Amino acid sequence: MLDAEVIGVPNRGPNDSLDSLLNTGAECTAALRAAGTATATELRRLGSVEAAVRMREALGADAVCRSRLSALEGAIRGVRWHAIPKLERDRLWEELERRSARRDAR
């Protein structure tokens, strides 16, 4: 995991609000809340992939693209999403697609 201070990304606050996280604008936080994720702590506990699966379940498959998934992971790590290596972003996407397909099959 990258340290936000090392790469020069400021911390947006010590509170537990989704709004305090990097990469989470108004649209992203609204989507997280619509999917039942209300706090930064809860997002960290769920992880980016599970949060994205829940967003898809609540809002439809188009609710999460590769960039949004990477933004969620970056928010959890405290880094801008583009600081996450492409290989890791690709693995996250593959996991999201796998979990989404498994849930759709139920």
C-alpha positions as CSV (number, residue, x, y, z in Angstrom):
1,M,0.0,0.0,0.0
2,L,1.2,3.5,-0.9
3,D,1.5,6.1,1.8
4,A,-0.5,9.2,0.8
5,E,2.1,11.6,2.4
6,V,5.0,10.0,0.6
7,I,3.4,10.7,-2.8
8,G,2.2,14.1,-1.8
9,V,-1.5,13.5,-1.6
10,P,-3.1,15.5,1.3
11,N,-5.4,13.8,3.7
12,R,-8.8,15.4,3.4
13,G,-9.7,15.1,7.0
14,P,-9.7,12.7,10.0
15,N,-13.5,12.2,10.1
16,D,-15.4,9.2,9.1
17,S,-17.4,10.8,6.3
18,L,-17.2,9.4,2.7
19,D,-16.8,13.0,1.6
20,S,-13.4,13.2,3.4
21,L,-11.9,10.5,1.2
22,L,-9.8,11.0,-1.9
23,N,-11.5,10.2,-5.2
24,T,-15.0,10.4,-3.8
25,G,-17.0,13.2,-5.3
26,A,-20.7,13.9,-4.8
27,E,-21.8,11.3,-7.4
28,C,-19.6,8.5,-6.0
29,T,-20.6,9.2,-2.4
30,A,-24.3,9.3,-3.4
31,A,-23.9,5.9,-5.1
32,L,-22.1,4.4,-2.1
33,R,-24.9,5.6,0.2
34,A,-27.6,4.3,-2.1
35,A,-25.9,0.9,-1.9
36,G,-25.9,1.1,1.9
37,T,-22.3,2.2,2.6
38,A,-22.6,5.2,4.8
39,T,-19.1,5.8,6.3
40,A,-15.4,5.6,5.4
41,T,-14.9,3.0,8.0
42,E,-17.6,0.8,6.4
43,L,-16.1,1.2,3.0
44,R,-12.7,0.2,4.3
45,R,-14.3,-2.9,6.0
46,L,-16.1,-3.9,2.9
47,G,-13.2,-3.3,0.5
48,S,-13.6,-1.8,-3.0
49,V,-14.8,-4.8,-4.8
50,E,-17.6,-5.7,-2.3
51,A,-18.7,-2.0,-2.2
52,A,-18.8,-2.0,-6.0
53,V,-20.8,-5.2,-6.1
54,R,-23.3,-3.6,-3.8
55,M,-23.4,-0.5,-5.9
56,R,-24.2,-2.6,-9.0
57,E,-26.9,-4.5,-7.1
58,A,-28.5,-1.3,-6.0
59,L,-28.1,0.9,-9.1
60,G,-27.4,-1.4,-12.0
61,A,-24.3,-2.8,-13.8
62,D,-23.4,0.6,-15.2
63,A,-23.0,2.1,-11.8
64,V,-19.4,0.9,-11.6
65,C,-16.8,1.2,-14.3
66,R,-13.1,0.5,-14.1
67,S,-12.4,4.1,-13.0
68,R,-15.0,4.1,-10.2
69,L,-13.7,0.8,-8.9
70,S,-10.1,2.2,-9.0
71,A,-11.4,5.4,-7.3
72,L,-12.9,3.3,-4.5
73,E,-9.7,1.4,-4.0
74,G,-7.7,4.6,-4.0
75,A,-10.1,6.1,-1.4
76,I,-9.5,3.1,0.9
77,R,-5.7,3.4,0.4
78,G,-5.6,7.2,0.7
79,V,-4.1,7.6,-2.8
80,R,-5.3,9.0,-6.1
81,W,-6.6,6.1,-8.2
82,H,-4.0,6.5,-10.9
83,A,-1.3,5.8,-8.3
84,I,-2.5,2.2,-8.1
85,P,-0.5,0.0,-10.6
86,K,-2.5,-1.0,-13.7
87,L,-2.0,-4.7,-12.9
88,E,-3.6,-4.2,-9.5
89,R,-6.5,-2.2,-11.1
90,D,-7.0,-5.0,-13.6
91,R,-7.1,-7.7,-10.9
92,L,-9.7,-5.6,-9.0
93,W,-11.8,-5.4,-12.1
94,E,-11.5,-9.2,-12.8
95,E,-12.6,-9.9,-9.2
96,L,-15.6,-7.5,-9.5
97,E,-16.7,-9.2,-12.8
98,R,-16.3,-12.6,-11.2
99,R,-18.3,-11.7,-8.1
100,S,-21.0,-9.9,-10.1
101,A,-21.4,-12.9,-12.4
102,R,-21.6,-15.3,-9.5
103,R,-24.3,-13.2,-7.8
104,D,-26.2,-12.8,-11.1
105,A,-26.3,-16.6,-11.4
106,R,-28.1,-17.0,-8.2
